[in-house]
Amino acid sequence: MRLISICIILVLILTNCEQSEYKKLVRNELKKNVKNDSLFLNLKFGERNEDYLDKIWELNKKGIISQTDGEYGSVRYPLKLNKLENKVGDINMDFFPRFNDKKRLDKLTIKFSHQGWAPWNKELFSDKLIIKVLDTIKKWYRGNDFLEAYNDINNKKSSIFYKIDGDRQFKVYFMEDHEVIAEVEKLK
């Protein structure tokens, strides 16, 4: 009986030790019960599908965004981040929504890329772009800093940067030489 008790205690200790820093951060942030529903362009988590599409339609009519290739509902918002960096040009911010079972917005996937990207222009590659993306998100969304985790993708070690503020999570990572992905998701 004593041996069984010791084994149970060891299993519990090891289980708690194995919890990742990421899972601990998620749990701690959700415990704060802070609701962050604001995104950008007056979009918000929890919006009905119809309300989201109405806002996108209005932004498109005003010429602020335009339709683009990609997932269903993908739109492009050109960012003017490089006014001081005339040599590298502007950044495209293409995004598309995900709606939950209740047809409410709960995630946006954003693809960032330099407008002037070319395979011979190393200054516009994603390893440089991700620095600008992380910095921009930190400016737009105050709160916690980004943390870095490592992931194996196709036997190649890759960084994933994540930032969690209350119930809103950002994950930012390289997709290809020319693209950086940012996923903004409402945590439950």
N, C-alpha and C positions, 0 to 999 in steps of 0.2 A: 504494500500500500504506500509506504514511504517512497519507494522507487518510482511509482506511478506519479505521485505528487511532484517529485523533483523533475521528472520528464515533462510534465504539463507546464511547470514553471519555466523550464528552459525553452520550451516551444513558444510560450508567450513572450519571453524576453527576446528571442531571436526574431519572432514575427514583428515585434515593435521596432527592432533595430533595422530591419530590412525595409521599412517604409522609406520611400524616397523623399528627398528634400522637396521635390515638386508636390507630392501628395500632401505633405505636411503643410506647405504653403497654401495649397488650395483649401484644405480644411480650416486653417487659421483665418484666411481671408473670408471664407463663407461664414465663419462664426461671428465675424464683425457685423454681419447683417447690413452691409452697405450696398445700396442699389446704384449701379452705374449703367443707365440705359442710353446715355447720349453717345452718338457715333460721330458723324461729320455730315455736312450739307443738310443739317436739320433732320437726319435720319435717327431713329431710335429703336432699340431692342423692344420687342413686344408689340410693334406696330402690326396691324392687320395687313395681309398680303395686298389688299386693294388700296390701302392708304399709302403703302410703300410705292406701289406702281404709280399712283397719282402724283406723288412727290417727284418720282423719276421723270414722269411725263412733263411736268412743269419745268424741271431743271433742263430738260432737253429742249423744250420750246424756247427757253431763254438763252440757249446756246452755251450753257455752263458745262453740260456733259453731252456725250454723243454715244450712240450705239456702237459696239465693237464686236469683233469675232470672239468666240470663246463659249463658255457655258451659257445656258439659257438665261437671258436677262442681263448679260454682261454689258456694262457701260464704261465709258472712259472719261476720266476727269484729269485734264492736264494740269500738273503742278508746276508752279513757277518758283522752284526752290533755288535755282541757279542764277539769279540776277547778278550776283557778284562773280560768278564763274562762267563768264561768257564762252569759255573754251569747251564746255561740256554739254550745254543745252538743257532743255527741260526734261521732266520725268513724266511718263504716263502712269496713271493710277487707274487700272481697270479693276472693276469689282463686280461681284455677283452675290445674290442673297441665298440664304437657306431659311426655310420656314418650318416650324415644328408641326405636329399633328393638329394643332389648333389654328394653323395658318397664321402664326405670329412669327415675326422676324427674330431669329435666335443666333444667326451667324452671318458674317460677311467674309468672303475670301477676296483678298486684294492682291493683284499682281502689279508690281512696280517694275518699270523698265525705262532706260534712257531712250529718248526719241531718236537720237543719232547713233544708236548702237551699231557696231560693225565688228566682225571677228578680228580685225587688225587694230581696233581702237581699245587697247587694254584699260584706258582710263574710265571706260564706260561699262566694264565688266561688273558682275554682281558682287564680287568681293569688295569693291569700292562703293557700290550702290547701297549695300546693306548698312553701312555706317550712316549714310544719309537717312535711310528709312528709320533706323532705330532712333536717331537723334530727333527726327521729325515727330515720331510717335510720342517720344518723351516730352516734347514741347506741347503737343496737342493734348496729351492726357497726363497731367501731373499725377504724382503718387509714387508707387514703388519703382525701383530701377529694374532694368532687364537682368535676368540671370541667364547663364549659358548651360546647356546640357548637350551631351553628345549622343549621336544616334548613328547606327550603322545602316547605310543605304547602299545596296549593291556592293557589299564588302568594302565600302569606302566610308571612313569616319566623316561625319558631317555635324556641324553645330546647329542647334536650335536655340533661339533666344526666346525667353518667355517672360511675361510681365502680367501680374495678377493684382488687380485693385478691386477689392470687394467681390462682386459677382461677374466682373468683366475680365476676360483673359485675352492676351495677345500672344500668338506664337509666330515667330518670324524666322525664315530659313531661306537658303538658296534653292532655286529650282534648276536653273541652267546657267550658262555663262552670262546671259543677258537678263535674267529675271530673279526677283526676290519676291517671295510669297509672305503675306501677313494674314493670319487668320484671327478675326476678332469674334469672340464667342461669349455668349451669356452662360455662366456656370449655374448649375442647379444644386 
